[in-house]
């Protein structure tokens, strides 16, 4: 997984040229795909490209930044659940460890 980091101390998932917090250039770094669920919700009205319902999940990445993604399996929905972030069809998904 790739994240962008800035000299101001902020880190954001995805490739960003400019820091959204201070406007300075960002550096692209690679991190592992480990994550832990912080919270989640079930959505019945979903963005284009998804079938309802989806489980929108806020996870903490191993570098301490947060990522909003979709949980692939309802059985993985548990605050504190550890798992991995996978990238499929231009989308990020959380998959829990077995």
C-alpha positions in Angstrom: 0.0 0.0 0.0 1.2 3.5 -0.7 0.9 6.6 1.5 2.1 10.2 1.1 3.9 11.9 4.0 4.7 15.5 4.6 7.4 17.4 6.6 4.5 18.8 8.7 4.0 15.3 10.1 0.7 14.4 8.3 0.4 11.1 6.5 -2.5 10.3 4.1 -3.4 7.2 2.2 -2.9 7.4 -1.6 -0.5 9.3 -3.8 -0.7 13.0 -3.2 1.5 15.6 -4.7 0.6 18.4 -2.3 -0.2 18.1 1.4 -4.0 18.8 2.0 -3.1 20.3 5.5 -0.2 22.7 4.8 0.2 22.8 1.0 3.8 21.6 0.9 5.1 18.8 -1.4 4.5 15.3 -0.2 6.7 12.2 -0.4 5.4 8.8 -1.6 6.2 5.9 0.8 5.2 2.2 0.8 3.8 0.5 3.9 2.4 -2.9 4.7 -1.3 -3.5 4.3 -2.1 -4.4 7.9 -5.1 -2.6 9.4 -7.4 -2.6 12.4 -11.1 -1.7 12.5 -11.9 1.5 14.4 -15.6 1.7 13.6 -18.1 0.7 10.8 -21.6 1.3 9.6 -24.0 -0.4 7.2 -25.1 1.6 4.1 -28.1 1.0 2.1 -27.7 4.0 -0.2 -24.3 3.3 -1.8 -22.0 5.1 -4.2 -22.0 4.1 -7.9 -20.2 0.9 -8.5 -21.3 -0.9 -5.4 -24.3 -3.1 -4.6 -26.3 -2.4 -1.5 -25.8 -2.9 1.3 -22.1 -2.3 2.0 -20.2 -2.1 5.2 -18.3 1.2 5.3 -15.3 0.7 7.6 -12.9 3.1 9.2 -9.5 1.4 9.8 -6.2 2.4 11.3 -3.2 1.5 9.1 0.0 0.3 10.5 1.6 3.8 10.2 -1.2 5.4 12.3 -3.2 7.0 9.5 -6.9 6.2 8.9 -8.6 4.9 5.8 -12.2 4.6 4.9 -12.9 1.5 3.0 -15.4 -1.3 2.5 -15.4 -4.5 4.5 -15.7 -7.5 2.2 -17.2 -9.9 4.7 -19.9 -9.0 7.3 -18.4 -11.6 9.6 -15.3 -9.5 9.9 -17.2 -6.5 11.4 -15.8 -6.1 14.9 -14.1 -3.1 16.4 -10.5 -4.0 17.0 -10.5 -6.7 14.4 -7.2 -7.0 12.6 -6.8 -7.7 8.9 -5.4 -6.5 5.6 -6.3 -3.9 3.1 -6.6 -5.2 -0.5 -7.1 -3.1 -3.7 -9.5 -4.5 -6.2 -11.4 -2.8 -9.1 -9.9 0.6 -8.2 -11.4 0.3 -4.6 -9.9 -0.5 -1.2 -11.4 -3.3 0.9 -10.8 -4.6 4.4 -10.4 -8.4 4.9 -10.1 -9.7 8.4 -7.5 -12.2 9.5 -8.7 -15.7 10.1 
